[in-house]
């Protein structure tokens, strides 16, 4: 069934052909062209016109009509200058400030603000947007490293130990796809089904809502000690396993600089529980935890 638009197009062509025949002119198809005059539609609510724009701001993110996210990334230029105002005051007033503090400032304040909503727009970056994000990150790196402006951005990133901003945006996008959307695109790398997910408390049976932690298990063959610590930028965890009160196995792991002590403690407990499950022990195993607060 032909639509109204196609019928109007055919009618317009027939009219043009009729005019050419009446004027006794030969219609040269090779030199004949068409021009479509179009305008934006008019939207009205209560007889009041609504402005039609190419982008709109929703929940702090600028969404353009083509979903290229260029409009949102362009707004980050003004945001980076506002974020570095207080940073410049502190750096200029105190030249002896520790670089680790400034670097933490970048990861916790500046990068988090720039990557707001990156779980949505971080996966649709073209070459132009990547260049814009690199330019935005360069503003902070020059202030942080205090080097010549002719230094390349790649060198600044290596010296400062900060990953490119567009890669961090893609990481946030992948994390959102895995944890929120439960995407299986990374099935070869990890199994999404084994990841934790949110469960409503109302859907958990009453007998499983409370955990009875016994002070000590009698006749335990294994005793597992877990600990996590952080000194400066070094975050580590260790698991010591005793068998019949004698050292059996000791595991040590080093985490990322961005991890906290609580994350290290939880990772140590997780390793101890998984070690018990993988080895198939069906006997009593007592796990000693250094911090009670992580279970609260």
Phi, psi and omega in degrees: 000127182285142180276171180293325181293317180295323178295320178294322179296315179297321179296321179295320179295318179296322179294317179297319180293323178294320179295321179294322180291319181295323180278004177056043177249141177281132182271108178272108185292328182291331182257009181263133178224175180225148177234126180259117178267119184225152177220162182294144179292154180262123178248134180226140174233117184057043179063023176243127183292142178254127182292133178263121181233166181274350180208158176216157182255125181224120180055039176083004181240130178273119182252121178267167186287345179254002179055040174268348179063018178292321180298322180290317182293328178296329179288343180289341178298312179290329180292321182293326178290324177292322181290332183268001179295306178295327178298318180294322180297317182290318181294319181288330181276333182223100181281347182265011181294143183294135180292333178296325178292318179295322180292321176296322176302318181296311184291324186274323186255299189290308183295321180297322180290321180289327183267020177298125181077012181295341176297342179259311186264354184289345182262003182236048182265126173264183184296322180294318179292326176296319178295321179295317178296323177295319178295321179295316179293330181297329179302315179287319184298324177294321178290325184284315184275339180057054181241181178292148180290345178280353179292135182291154181294324179297318179294320178299319179295322179291316180294322180279342181073031180246133179289157176302145185294325181291329176290321176296324177294320178292326176297316178297323178294316179295320178297320178294320179295324183279310189280324184262307181279349180054044181289143180256018180295331179263033183298329179287336182269315181213157179263113183296331182295337180272354181280154177292153177212159184288133178233128178294139181296329180293337180273355179269130179301152183298326183289346180253002182282333179244143180247124179270105181266113180282143181297328180197145179259128181282148177057043178275127181280326180244144173233126185244126178250128180241147179203147175224141184214161177217125177232111183068237178265000182265120178239120186225163174219154180217148178228120180246125183247125177252138178241115183055044177066021177234144179303129181247303178213147178230127180241137178229136180223148177245129182261180180288161180293339183274352181283153180258173180295321180296322177294323178294320179296316179294323178295324178294318178295318179299319179294319180296318180293317179294324178298321178294317181291318183292328180275354174069030179283127179250021180255173181287128177233127181257125181252123178265125181250134184286321184245120177284338185294335182288343178267350182280000000 
